[in-house]
Amino acid sequence: MGKKVKKESEPPSKDVFDPLPIESKKAATVVLMLNSPEEEVLVKACEAIHKFAEKGDENRSSLLGLGAVEPLSHLISHEDKLVRRNAFMALGVMAANSDVKRLLKKLDAIPSIIRKLSPEEDVVVHEFATLCLASLSVDFSCKVQISDQEGLEPLIQLLSSPDPDVKKNSVETICNLVQDLPSRVAVRELNGVPPLLELLRSEFPVIQQLSLRTLVVVTTDTDTRATFREEQGFDRLLEFLCNKEFSDLHVEALQVLSNCLEDRDSLQLIHETGGLQRLLQFITTPTLLDIQTNAVKAISRVAQSSENRKLLHEQDIERSLVELLSLEGDSLRTATCQAVAAMSLHLASKDAFRDLDGIRAVVQLLGSEGGEVREAAAQALSSLTSSNQLNSYAVYEAEGDEGLVQQLHDVIPGAVAHAAAVLTNMAEQEVLRCSILSHGAMAALLEPLQSADTHTLVRATQALAALACDAEGRTWIKYLNAGGLVPLVQLLRSNHKEVRRNACWAISVCANDEPTAVELCKLGALDLLQEINSSANRRNKFSEIALQRLLDSNLSLKYSLTNTLAPTDITVDGFYDPGQARSGQRVLTLEDLSKQPVNQRRPVIAINAKPLDTGCLFPFSFTLSSCSKGKSKGRKEDEKLRDEDESKPQQEVATVTEKPWMLPYDAAFHALVTEATKTILPLHVESEQYSALARLVSEVMGGAVEVDRQHDFLWELHLSELRYELQSNIIPIGQIRKGTYYHRALLYKVLADRIGVSCSLVRGEYNRVWNEVLLSVGTPHYPGCQPQPRAHLVDLIHQPGRLLRANTPQAKQYQTI
């Protein structure tokens, strides 16, 4: 790097030092010269550093270590133009080094650099000042500083510089800056679109490419796209796309076109100028894979609006897309499937894809090795089958249901979510639903139900609900009982509204199967649903339905929690009244209650008219605030003993097996059912049936009791005697001979359910329980019509058989006295 530096000869003077020629081959010496007060020395030192730095990044690092950067950062503002120019040349080359960039940022050199972009500066200064900024602008904090120092405006002005290097460096810097949204807007406001379009005509491909990359980013802004149209941007772009010499840059040009075509006005304009046909030619004409791929992506962008989809359909775009599905190249296939998905939002396009056998072509892509292709194919099928039974059937005919079930095991969340969505659409048809289930869809859904991806969870729960919507589907829920119900219940805890909502819906569907409903309760679904429904923000109509379905599967629990059984809630053997549950109180099973020692608490009234050899088995327990989280001990032991039964002799099993607890047979209640059947059913008038049944219940429970003599009716003593006689807190209802309101009302309800008489059971306050029946009385409003049925309370204790019109003083008195 040796340089010879000497001053011109001057007239001899005793005060002037004689000229001293200096020749140096050491970089350190030249760096020291940067501190010289002599301009000629500075010029030559800067020139030498520039040449040395151009030789490679190692030299730049060496100069950095020698301390060249700081003096150079000062010399770019030197008053001498030549010093200033050479200092910029040296600094511009050195700025490519990452350590130099960090130091320049620390030295706050950007404001000084931007000030030298003024029109009066030398073109060489412009070239290397913009080169500096191009290197610095890749750093986020430097971008912010350049924007804050209003560096974008002079850079845009330099796009029109006669020097190609200045143009190249300026547009590169702008391209880096517009990665941030504020700079994109600023480019439009500073009228930067016209010079960027002009650069498309540059003879240098690198300038064209940088201009296109900048336009790709800035045209994501709606207002910039409007400016693009006003400045005849489409004409420039189509001119560029029609030039085969620029084919290596057509990818970026198509990306700009794709952005602009999101606007209806832009699409109409390009359609009128023949640009749409040119775009379709890129799709149908064999060319570079990237060009076709980006052309298809442009079509996807265009198809985001309904008006554009209609226009594309008129151009027969579906035929072109179906042809592309058979071509090689994962990127092209992915883009094509995405375009199919976008176009399928247009009803006529759905039919066109089916008629062109495009659905079969998409189904075949489900088996692709490329994950993105599988995901896009499932996305296309999801859109094609949405609200379209013919397309769903076409997927079935192409044997797509099996591939979709297999895709539920995919490692790509999007592929799983879209596959589940297609299966949900197909499950609307019974034939398709059965086929899907036969491929093991229920078992395949277990994994998606545990996904960390929100979209996958939503789609998986929707698929589960769709597949379990009828008895045929619910026979497959045994797979869920093997472990799938656990994650489904856990989804009720999700903070994501849509996930929680769909989990509630899936549970409400599964709860139509009574054993599954019981299992859901064991896993805590009931408590979680109660918690959700108590929150105004988390409650939804599906959570309310799910809770109701679970309660309907266990009427004993429902009555304890809600204090009401509707006429449609038909009690059966095994029903019991544990009393009104308080918040946080565990509602025990009959088996649990049977193991408790006799106490002074309210006795539990149980119903069972089955003989001993077919008595009721109750292995489950429930909790109001936190139900049991797994299988009960009783069920596990039963299963274990059944397994042992297969391998051990019968006599050995008999010594080990403990018989499950069974609710004792209530012969007296059985006799009451028989009597009610014989005496009540023959009556043909509703009111007579209600009254006769009331008199039967009253007679069994101790007869009529006058209001002012209730204190003499010692029903508590009678129940206490029964409890100690039976040595149990559980009292069969048929053995009660002195009963008050809640005993009589319960007996009335269970007898009515056995003989087919409709009535409800309502628990009020202070042990008041009553039955309500609907009775048509009075004159109809119109001739030939039945009068409107009205609710009546049945008097079971004071005047047995009396029917009291609801909400009348007499009825209210019966509910409170």
TORTI-606838 format. One line per 2 residues: number of its first residue (from 1); their letters; for each residue x negated, y negated, z negated of C-alpha. Coordinates in steps of 0.05 Angstrom, whole numbers, padded with zeros to 5 digits. Each point is the difference from the previous one (the first is absolute). Example, Ala and Ser with C-alpha at 12.3 -4.5 7.8 and 13.67 -1.06 7.14 Angstrom:
<milums>
1> as> -00246/00090/-00156 | -00027/-00069/00013
</milums>
This chain:
<milums>
1> mg> 00000/00000/00000 | -00061/-00043/00003
3> kk> 00015/-00072/00021 | -00046/-00056/00016
5> vk> 00023/-00066/-00026 | -00039/-00066/00010
7> ke> 00017/-00073/00004 | -00013/-00046/00059
9> se> -00066/-00040/-00003 | 00007/-00069/-00031
11> pp> -00048/-00059/-00001 | -00052/00010/-00054
13> sk> 00016/-00034/-00065 | -00031/00007/-00067
15> dv> 00070/00007/-00031 | 00023/00057/00047
17> fd> -00020/00072/-00009 | -00032/00030/00061
19> pl> 00044/00049/00039 | -00006/00071/-00027
21> pi> 00017/00058/00047 | 00034/00056/-00040
23> es> 00007/00071/00024 | 00039/00050/-00044
25> kk> 00017/00073/00007 | 00035/00004/-00068
27> aa> 00075/-00010/-00008 | -00011/-00026/-00071
29> tv> -00043/-00057/00027 | 00053/-00020/00050
31> vl> 00054/00002/-00053 | -00042/-00049/-00042
33> ml> -00002/-00046/00061 | 00077/-00007/-00005
35> ns> -00014/-00048/-00057 | -00045/-00045/00042
37> pe> 00020/-00073/00007 | -00025/00000/00073
39> ee> 00055/00011/00050 | -00045/00033/00052
41> vl> -00023/00051/-00052 | 00073/00014/-00019
43> vk> 00020/00009/00073 | -00054/00051/00014
45> ac> 00009/00036/-00067 | 00075/00008/00013
47> ea> -00014/00024/00071 | -00050/00052/-00026
49> ih> 00049/00025/-00053 | 00055/00006/00052
51> kf> -00043/00043/00045 | -00024/00043/-00058
53> ae> 00072/00010/-00026 | 00024/00022/00069
55> kg> -00046/00060/-00003 | 00043/00038/-00051
57> de> 00036/00002/-00066 | -00063/00021/-00037
59> nr> -00032/-00066/00020 | 00061/-00038/-00024
61> ss> -00004/00034/-00067 | -00074/-00017/-00004
63> ll> 00014/-00074/00015 | 00055/00001/-00053
65> gl> -00050/00027/-00051 | -00049/-00055/00018
67> ga> 00053/-00053/-00014 | 00014/-00024/00070
69> ve> 00076/-00005/-00006 | 00006/-00058/-00049
71> pl> -00045/-00049/00038 | 00034/00019/00065
73> sh> 00068/-00014/-00030 | -00025/-00071/-00014
75> li> -00034/-00010/00067 | 00066/00012/00039
77> sh> 00020/-00069/-00025 | -00067/-00032/00018
79> ed> 00003/-00068/00035 | -00044/00024/00056
81> kl> 00040/00036/00054 | -00056/00047/00020
83> vr> -00012/00021/-00072 | 00074/00009/-00010
85> rn> 00007/00042/00063 | -00058/00046/-00015
87> af> 00021/00008/-00073 | 00070/00022/00024
89> ma> -00032/00049/00049 | -00040/00032/-00056
91> lg> 00057/00000/-00050 | 00051/00026/00051
93> vm> -00042/00061/00014 | -00017/00012/-00073
95> aa> 00074/-00004/-00020 | 00012/00069/00030
97> ns> -00036/00028/-00062 | 00049/00017/-00056
99> dv> -00046/-00026/-00055 | -00010/-00065/00038
101> kr> 00075/-00008/00005 | 00008/00008/-00075
103> ll> -00054/-00053/-00012 | 00031/-00049/00049
105> kk> 00066/00008/-00035 | -00034/-00014/-00066
107> ld> -00036/-00061/00029 | 00068/-00027/00024
109> ai> -00027/-00008/00071 | 00068/00006/00035
111> ps> 00020/-00074/-00005 | -00066/-00021/00031
113> ii> 00008/00050/00056 | 00071/-00022/00016
115> rk> -00021/-00074/00002 | -00047/00017/00058
117> ls> 00057/00025/00044 | 00016/-00071/00021
119> pe> 00001/-00014/00075 | -00061/-00046/-00002
121> ed> -00045/00057/-00024 | -00046/00038/00046
123> vv> 00029/00062/00033 | -00055/00042/-00030
125> vh> 00021/-00024/-00069 | 00071/00020/00017
127> ef> -00023/00069/00023 | -00039/00017/-00063
129> at> 00046/-00035/-00048 | 00058/00042/00026
131> lc> -00045/00061/-00002 | -00011/-00015/-00074
133> la> 00075/-00006/-00012 | 00014/00064/00039
135> sl> -00046/00037/-00047 | 00027/-00033/-00063
137> sv> 00074/00005/00018 | 00002/00075/-00011
139> df> -00002/-00015/-00075 | 00068/-00017/-00031
141> sc> -00025/-00057/-00044 | -00037/-00030/00059
143> kv> 00064/00003/00041 | 00035/-00039/-00054
145> qi> -00055/-00052/-00003 | -00002/-00009/00076
147> sd> 00075/-00011/00000 | -00003/-00047/-00060
149> qe> -00055/-00041/00034 | 00045/-00006/00062
151> gl> -00048/00040/00042 | 00055/00031/00044
153> ep> 00015/-00063/00039 | -00071/-00013/00027
155> li> -00006/00075/00015 | 00063/-00003/00042
157> ql> -00028/-00061/00037 | -00064/00038/00014
159> ls> 00039/00055/00036 | -00001/-00049/00059
161> sp> -00075/-00009/-00004 | -00038/00010/00066
163> dp> -00049/00045/-00035 | 00023/00073/-00001
165> dv> -00040/00015/-00064 | 00036/-00055/-00036
167> kk> 00067/00027/00024 | -00019/00071/-00021
169> ns> -00022/-00021/-00070 | 00059/-00046/-00010
171> ve> 00053/00051/00021 | -00034/00054/-00042
173> ti> 00003/-00046/-00061 | 00073/-00016/00013
175> cn> 00015/00075/00009 | -00029/00012/-00069
177> lv> 00038/-00058/-00031 | 00068/00019/00026
179> qd> -00001/00065/-00038 | 00030/-00044/-00055
181> lp> 00071/-00026/00010 | -00013/-00074/-00013
183> sr> -00051/-00003/00056 | 00047/00033/00049
185> va> 00051/-00055/-00012 | -00055/-00053/00005
187> vr> -00022/00026/00068 | 00069/-00014/00028
189> el> 00006/-00068/-00035 | -00069/-00021/00027
191> ng> 00022/00019/00070 | -00048/00059/00003
193> vp> 00042/00045/00044 | -00014/-00034/00067
195> pl> -00077/00004/-00005 | 00005/00072/-00023
197> le> 00042/00016/00062 | -00050/-00036/00043
199> ll> -00056/00044/-00026 | 00035/00060/00034
201> rs> -00029/-00027/00065 | -00071/00000/-00026
203> ef> -00051/00037/00040 | -00028/00031/-00064
205> pv> 00038/00062/-00025 | -00021/-00011/-00072
207> iq> 00034/-00068/00000 | 00062/00029/00031
209> ql> 00002/00056/-00052 | -00009/-00048/-00059
211> sl> 00055/-00045/00028 | 00047/00060/00007
213> rt> -00016/00024/-00070 | 00016/-00069/-00027
215> lv> 00065/-00002/00039 | 00019/00069/-00027
217> vv> -00002/-00028/-00070 | 00030/-00070/00010
219> tt> 00059/00026/00041 | 00026/00038/-00061
221> dt> 00027/-00069/-00020 | 00069/-00016/00028
223> dt> -00014/-00073/00014 | -00066/00017/00034
225> ra> 00036/00047/00046 | 00046/-00057/00019
227> tf> -00061/-00043/00016 | -00029/00058/00039
229> re> 00062/00000/00045 | -00001/-00076/00008
231> eq> -00073/00001/00022 | 00015/00052/00055
233> gf> -00036/00052/-00041 | 00038/00057/00034
235> dr> -00023/-00023/00068 | -00073/00001/-00024
237> ll> 00009/00066/-00034 | 00034/00034/00060
239> ef> -00053/-00029/00045 | -00052/00031/-00045
241> lc> 00036/00067/-00002 | 00007/00003/00075
243> nk> -00075/-00007/00009 | -00030/00070/00001
245> ef> -00070/-00029/-00012 | 00023/-00015/-00071
247> sd> 00028/00070/-00013 | -00047/00010/-00059
249> lh> 00034/-00059/-00035 | 00072/00019/00017
251> ve> 00008/00033/-00068 | -00007/-00066/-00037
253> al> 00042/-00036/00053 | 00056/00051/-00010
255> qv> -00003/-00011/-00075 | 00012/-00075/00011
257> ls> 00057/00017/00046 | 00028/00048/-00051
259> nc> 00001/-00055/-00053 | 00034/-00050/00045
261> le> 00053/00049/00023 | 00031/00003/-00069
263> dr> 00037/-00064/00019 | 00062/00006/00042
265> ds> -00019/-00063/00039 | -00068/00028/00016
267> lq> 00029/00066/00025 | 00049/-00036/00044
269> li> -00055/-00044/00028 | -00047/00057/00015
271> he> 00057/00039/00030 | 00016/-00057/00047
273> tg> -00072/-00007/00022 | -00009/00075/00013
275> gl> -00043/00011/-00061 | 00044/00055/-00028
277> qr> -00008/00041/00063 | -00075/-00010/-00005
279> ll> 00002/00025/-00072 | 00039/00061/00021
281> qf> -00052/00013/00054 | -00053/00004/-00053
283> it> 00042/00055/-00033 | 00014/00041/00062
285> tp> -00066/-00009/00038 | -00057/00046/-00021
287> tl> -00054/-00045/-00029 | -00042/-00006/-00062
289> ld> 00031/00034/-00061 | -00007/-00063/-00043
291> iq> 00035/-00042/00052 | 00060/00047/00005
293> tn> 00002/00005/-00076 | 00002/-00075/-00009
295> av> 00051/-00007/00055 | 00045/00049/-00037
297> ka> -00012/-00038/-00065 | 00023/-00063/00036
299> is> 00064/00036/00019 | 00010/00019/-00073
301> rv> -00007/-00073/-00020 | 00049/-00020/00054
303> aq> 00051/00051/-00024 | 00005/-00030/-00069
305> ss> 00062/-00040/00020 | 00066/00026/00027
307> en> 00000/-00047/00059 | -00069/00023/00021
309> rk> 00018/00073/-00007 | 00059/-00010/00047
311> ll> -00045/-00034/00051 | -00052/00055/-00004
313> he> 00054/00053/00007 | 00021/-00034/00065
315> qd> -00072/00010/00023 | 00006/00075/-00013
317> ie> -00055/-00003/-00052 | 00023/00067/-00030
319> rs> -00024/00038/00062 | -00069/-00031/-00004
321> lv> -00007/00016/-00074 | 00022/00072/00008
323> el> -00053/00009/00055 | -00053/-00028/-00047
325> ls> 00017/00051/-00054 | -00032/00055/00043
327> le> -00067/-00037/00007 | -00061/00014/-00041
329> gd> -00027/-00047/-00053 | 00024/-00006/-00071
331> sl> 00000/-00076/00000 | 00044/-00002/00063
333> rt> 00048/00054/-00028 | 00005/-00036/-00066
335> at> 00016/-00067/00034 | 00050/00034/00046
337> cq> 00038/00033/-00057 | 00002/-00067/-00036
339> av> 00029/-00032/00063 | 00052/00056/00004
341> aa> 00019/-00013/-00072 | 00008/-00074/00014
343> ms> 00041/00010/00064 | 00044/00052/-00034
345> lh> 00033/-00055/-00040 | 00036/-00013/00065
347> la> 00058/00049/00007 | -00006/00009/00075
349> sk> -00074/00014/-00007 | 00014/00057/-00049
351> da> 00043/00033/00053 | -00052/-00014/00054
353> fr> -00056/00034/-00040 | 00044/00061/-00010
355> dl> 00020/00004/00073 | -00073/-00005/00021
357> dg> -00018/00057/-00048 | -00042/-00049/-00039
359> ir> 00022/00029/-00067 | -00032/00067/00016
361> av> -00064/-00036/00020 | -00001/-00036/-00067
363> vq> 00015/00064/-00039 | -00061/00033/00032
365> ll> -00044/-00056/-00028 | 00019/00021/-00072
367> gs> -00053/00054/00008 | -00056/-00048/00019
369> eg> -00066/00002/-00037 | -00001/-00075/-00007
371> ge> 00036/-00023/-00062 | 00019/-00067/00030
373> vr> 00033/00035/00059 | 00041/00045/-00046
375> ea> 00022/-00060/-00041 | 00020/-00040/00062
377> aa> 00036/00060/00030 | 00041/00009/-00063
379> qa> 00014/-00075/-00001 | 00026/00004/00072
381> ls> 00045/00059/-00017 | 00026/-00037/-00061
383> sl> 00021/-00058/00043 | 00028/00045/00055
385> ts> 00043/00041/-00048 | 00026/-00057/-00042
387> sn> 00076/00000/00006 | -00005/00044/00062
389> ql> 00024/00072/-00006 | -00017/00018/00072
391> ns> -00072/-00019/-00010 | -00002/00037/-00066
393> ya> 00025/00062/00036 | -00053/-00011/00055
395> vy> -00054/00002/-00054 | 00030/00065/-00025
397> ea> 00002/00030/00070 | -00074/-00018/00008
399> eg> -00013/00038/-00065 | -00021/-00064/-00033
401> de> 00032/00015/-00067 | -00053/00052/-00017
403> gl> -00057/-00047/00018 | 00032/-00055/-00041
405> vq> 00006/00045/-00061 | -00074/00018/00007
407> ql> -00017/-00074/00005 | 00028/-00010/-00070
409> hd> -00067/00029/-00022 | -00041/-00051/00041
411> vi> -00055/-00039/-00035 | 00022/-00065/00033
413> pg> 00056/-00033/-00040 | 00031/-00033/00060
415> av> 00005/00066/00037 | 00035/00031/-00059
417> ah> 00048/-00058/-00009 | 00021/-00002/00073
419> aa> 00008/00076/00003 | 00046/-00003/-00061
421> av> 00039/-00056/00034 | 00011/00042/00063
423> lt> 00023/00060/-00042 | 00048/-00046/-00037
425> nm> 00030/-00023/00067 | 00005/00072/00025
427> ae> 00032/00026/-00064 | 00064/-00037/00016
429> qe> 00018/00060/00044 | 00014/00066/-00035
431> vl> -00033/00045/00052 | -00064/-00042/-00001
433> rc> 00001/-00004/-00076 | 00003/00076/-00006
435> si> -00058/00007/00048 | -00042/-00051/-00038
437> ls> 00014/00036/-00066 | -00019/00067/00031
439> hg> -00069/-00027/00013 | -00011/-00014/-00074
441> am> 00014/-00074/-00001 | 00020/-00001/-00073
443> aa> -00065/00031/-00022 | -00039/-00046/00047
445> ll> 00032/-00061/-00033 | -00033/00015/-00067
447> ep> -00066/-00032/00020 | 00029/-00064/00030
449> lq> 00042/-00010/-00063 | -00066/-00008/-00038
451> sa> -00032/-00048/00050 | -00031/-00065/-00022
453> dt> 00026/-00033/00063 | 00065/-00039/-00011
455> ht> 00025/00009/00071 | -00011/00075/-00003
457> lv> 00038/00005/-00066 | 00060/-00038/00029
459> ra> 00003/00044/00061 | -00011/00065/-00039
461> tq> 00057/-00014/-00048 | 00045/-00018/00058
463> al> -00017/00065/00035 | 00013/00040/-00063
465> aa> 00069/-00032/-00008 | 00017/00012/00073
467> la> -00020/00073/-00003 | 00037/00014/-00065
469> cd> 00065/-00032/00020 | 00041/00064/00003
471> ae> 00004/00069/-00030 | -00045/00030/00053
473> gr> -00054/-00051/-00015 | 00007/00006/-00075
475> tw> -00016/00074/00003 | -00070/-00021/00017
477> ik> -00007/-00043/-00062 | -00029/00061/-00035
479> yl> -00065/-00022/00031 | 00007/-00066/-00036
481> na> 00015/00035/-00065 | -00069/00031/00007
483> gg> -00031/-00068/-00011 | 00029/-00052/00047
485> lv> 00050/-00028/-00048 | -00055/-00024/-00047
487> pl> -00029/-00051/00049 | 00070/-00019/00023
489> vq> 00020/-00017/-00072 | -00065/-00038/-00010
491> ll> 00017/-00044/00059 | 00056/-00029/-00043
493> rs> -00056/-00035/-00038 | -00026/-00034/00063
495> nh> -00004/-00076/00000 | 00014/-00001/00074
497> ke> 00073/-00015/00011 | 00009/00041/00064
499> vr> -00036/00061/-00028 | 00042/-00002/-00063
501> rn> 00064/-00010/00039 | -00013/00059/00047
503> ac> -00022/00045/-00058 | 00068/-00015/-00033
505> wa> 00035/00019/00064 | -00039/00065/00008
507> is> 00015/00018/-00072 | 00074/-00014/00010
509> vc> 00001/00048/00059 | -00039/00054/-00036
511> an> 00045/-00006/-00060 | 00057/00028/00041
513> de> -00033/00067/-00015 | 00016/00014/-00073
515> pt> -00063/00040/-00019 | -00043/-00054/00033
517> av> 00038/-00053/-00038 | -00014/00036/-00065
519> el> -00073/00005/00018 | -00002/-00075/00016
521> ck> 00029/-00016/-00068 | -00053/00043/-00033
523> lg> -00054/-00039/00037 | 00026/-00066/-00027
525> al> 00039/-00026/00060 | 00061/-00016/-00042
527> dl> -00038/-00045/-00049 | -00038/-00035/00056
529> lq> 00065/-00014/00037 | 00032/-00027/-00063
531> ei> -00059/-00046/-00009 | 00004/-00023/00072
533> ns> 00074/-00013/-00004 | -00008/-00041/-00063
535> sa> -00045/-00049/00038 | 00033/-00052/00044
537> nr> -00062/-00004/00044 | -00012/00075/00009
539> rn> 00071/00025/00004 | 00028/00017/00069
541> kf> 00060/00036/00027 | -00040/00064/00011
543> se> -00025/00001/-00072 | 00072/-00005/-00023
545> ia> 00022/00057/00046 | -00059/00043/-00021
547> lq> 00016/-00009/-00074 | 00072/00017/00012
549> rl> -00018/00063/00038 | -00046/00024/-00055
551> ld> 00053/-00012/-00052 | 00052/00036/00042
553> sn> -00045/00061/-00003 | 00004/00002/-00077
555> ls> 00067/-00024/-00025 | -00019/00010/-00073
557> lk> -00057/-00048/00008 | 00043/-00047/00041
559> ys> 00054/-00003/-00053 | -00051/-00012/-00055
561> lt> -00033/-00058/00039 | 00059/-00032/00035
563> nt> 00058/00018/-00047 | 00044/00015/00059
565> la> 00019/00060/00043 | 00040/-00015/00062
567> pt> 00055/00045/00027 | -00050/00025/00052
569> di> -00048/00021/-00055 | 00024/00072/-00010
571> tv> -00027/00032/-00063 | -00021/00073/00000
573> dg> -00022/00052/-00052 | -00062/-00026/-00035
575> fy> 00025/-00071/-00006 | -00010/-00031/-00068
577> dp> 00009/-00067/-00035 | -00063/-00019/-00038
579> gq> 00029/-00068/-00017 | -00017/-00069/00026
581> ar> -00075/-00007/00014 | -00037/-00060/-00027
583> sg> -00058/-00033/00036 | -00062/00043/-00008
585> qr> 00038/00058/-00029 | -00015/00069/00027
587> vl> 00061/00038/00025 | -00014/00071/-00021
589> tl> 00023/00063/00036 | 00047/00048/-00033
591> ed> -00057/00048/-00010 | -00040/-00053/-00037
593> ls> 00061/-00019/-00041 | 00012/00072/-00018
595> kq> -00069/00005/-00032 | 00012/-00058/-00048
597> pv> 00022/00015/-00071 | 00070/-00018/-00020
599> nq> 00003/-00075/-00015 | 00050/-00055/-00015
601> rr> -00003/-00033/00068 | 00057/-00001/00049
603> pv> 00012/00071/00025 | -00010/00016/00073
605> ia> 00062/00025/00036 | -00014/00054/00054
607> in> 00041/00032/00055 | -00007/00072/00023
609> ak> 00055/00047/00023 | -00048/00052/00029
611> pl> -00007/00068/-00033 | -00065/00016/-00036
613> dt> -00031/00041/00056 | 00005/-00059/00047
615> gc> -00010/-00056/-00049 | -00036/-00065/00016
617> lf> -00075/-00008/-00002 | -00027/-00070/-00013
619> pf> -00076/-00004/00005 | -00007/-00075/00014
621> sf> -00004/-00063/-00043 | 00009/-00073/00017
623> tl> -00021/-00066/-00030 | 00032/-00068/00007
625> ss> -00066/-00038/00000 | -00050/00054/00020
627> cs> 00022/00068/00026 | -00044/00062/-00004
629> kg> -00054/-00005/00053 | -00007/00073/00018
631> ks> 00035/00066/-00001 | 00029/00018/-00067
633> kg> -00034/00052/-00042 | 00062/00044/00006
635> rk> -00003/00002/00076 | -00074/00014/00002
637> ed> 00008/00057/-00048 | 00058/00028/00040
639> ek> -00041/-00001/00063 | -00059/00033/-00036
641> lr> 00045/00054/-00028 | 00031/00014/00068
643> de> -00070/00010/00029 | -00018/00047/-00057
645> de> 00065/00038/00012 | -00026/00022/00068
647> sk> -00063/00032/-00028 | 00020/00027/-00069
649> pq> 00046/00057/-00019 | 00070/-00022/-00019
651> qe> -00007/00021/-00072 | -00065/-00040/-00009
653> va> 00032/-00062/00029 | 00058/00008/-00047
655> tv> -00047/-00006/-00059 | -00031/-00064/00027
657> te> 00056/-00037/00035 | 00040/-00049/-00042
659> kp> 00070/-00010/00026 | 00013/-00072/00021
661> wm> 00048/-00039/-00043 | 00072/00002/00025
663> lp> 00060/-00042/-00019 | 00049/00044/-00038
665> yd> 00064/00020/00034 | 00060/-00042/-00023
667> aa> 00059/00049/00003 | 00049/-00050/-00031
669> fh> -00016/-00051/00055 | 00007/00055/00052
671> al> 00070/00014/-00027 | 00017/-00074/00003
673> vt> -00020/-00002/00074 | 00045/00060/00013
675> ea> 00058/-00032/-00037 | -00008/-00067/00035
677> tk> -00001/00035/00067 | 00065/00036/-00015
679> ti> 00038/-00058/-00031 | -00026/-00063/00034
681> lp> -00012/00020/00073 | 00072/00021/00013
683> lh> 00022/-00072/-00014 | 00007/-00040/00064
685> ve> 00005/-00071/-00026 | -00066/-00033/-00015
687> se> 00024/-00036/-00062 | 00028/00064/-00028
689> qy> -00066/00036/00010 | -00038/-00056/-00036
691> sa> 00048/-00001/-00058 | 00006/00075/-00007
693> la> -00075/00008/-00002 | -00005/-00055/-00052
695> rl> 00051/00036/-00044 | -00039/00065/00007
697> vs> -00065/-00034/-00020 | 00033/-00035/-00059
699> ev> 00031/00065/-00024 | -00067/00035/00001
701> mg> -00036/-00057/-00034 | 00046/-00009/-00059
703> ga> 00062/-00032/00028 | 00023/-00072/-00001
705> ve> -00029/-00048/-00051 | 00035/-00064/-00019
707> vd> -00041/-00063/00003 | 00007/-00015/-00074
709> rq> -00014/00072/-00019 | -00066/00010/00036
711> hd> -00039/-00003/-00065 | 00036/00062/-00023
713> fl> -00020/00039/00063 | -00064/00033/-00026
715> we> -00033/00017/00066 | -00070/-00014/-00026
717> lh> 00008/00052/-00055 | 00025/00051/00051
719> ls> -00061/-00011/00045 | -00047/00004/-00059
721> el> 00030/00067/-00019 | -00007/00025/00071
723> ry> -00073/-00022/00003 | -00018/00038/-00063
725> el> 00041/00059/00020 | -00036/00005/00067
727> qs> -00067/-00023/-00030 | -00009/-00044/00060
729> ni> 00007/-00073/00020 | 00033/00025/00065
731> ip> 00075/00012/-00006 | 00039/00033/00057
733> ig> 00058/-00044/00017 | 00050/00057/-00004
735> qi> -00013/00009/-00074 | 00019/-00070/-00020
737> rk> 00069/-00002/-00032 | -00002/-00071/-00027
739> gt> -00027/-00050/00049 | 00003/-00075/00008
741> yy> -00005/-00045/00061 | -00065/00024/00030
743> hr> 00014/00074/-00012 | 00069/-00003/00031
745> al> -00022/-00043/00059 | -00057/00048/00015
747> ly> 00045/00061/-00003 | 00051/-00035/00045
749> kv> -00054/-00015/00051 | -00031/00070/00003
751> la> 00069/00034/00003 | 00023/-00048/00054
753> dr> -00062/00015/00041 | 00013/00075/-00006
755> ig> 00072/-00004/00025 | -00011/-00054/00052
757> vs> 00033/-00059/-00034 | -00036/-00065/00014
759> cs> -00021/-00043/-00059 | -00060/-00040/-00026
761> lv> -00034/-00001/-00068 | -00020/-00067/-00030
763> rg> -00038/-00012/-00065 | 00011/-00067/-00034
765> ey> -00022/-00026/-00068 | 00010/00029/-00070
767> nr> 00010/00073/00024 | 00057/-00021/00045
769> vw> 00003/00044/00062 | 00059/00004/00048
771> ne> 00022/00029/00066 | 00024/-00041/00059
773> vl> 00046/00027/00054 | 00028/-00031/00063
775> ls> 00076/-00001/00004 | 00045/-00028/00054
777> vg> 00058/-00036/-00033 | 00048/-00054/00020
779> tp> 00031/-00019/00066 | -00044/00000/00064
781> hy> -00011/-00066/00035 | 00022/00029/00067
783> pg> 00053/00053/00015 | -00029/00069/00011
785> cq> -00065/-00016/-00036 | -00024/00027/-00067
787> pq> -00008/-00051/-00056 | -00071/-00021/-00017
789> pr> -00031/00048/-00051 | -00017/-00033/-00065
791> ah> -00046/00021/-00057 | 00032/00026/-00064
793> lv> -00029/00023/-00066 | 00023/00067/-00028
795> dl> 00022/-00001/-00073 | -00028/00063/-00032
797> ih> 00008/-00016/-00074 | 00057/-00047/-00020
799> qp> 00055/00016/00050 | -00030/00058/00040
801> gr> 00020/-00002/00073 | 00014/-00075/00002
803> ll> -00031/-00034/00061 | -00023/-00072/-00015
805> ra> -00009/-00049/00057 | -00073/-00023/00000
807> nt> -00015/-00070/-00026 | 00067/-00006/-00035
809> pq> 00004/-00017/-00075 | 00019/00072/-00016
811> ak> -00060/00028/00039 | -00048/-00049/-00032
813> qy> 00027/00018/-00069 | -00011/00075/00015
815> qt> -00073/-00016/00020 | -00015/-00038/-00064
817> i> 00042/00024/-00060
</milums>
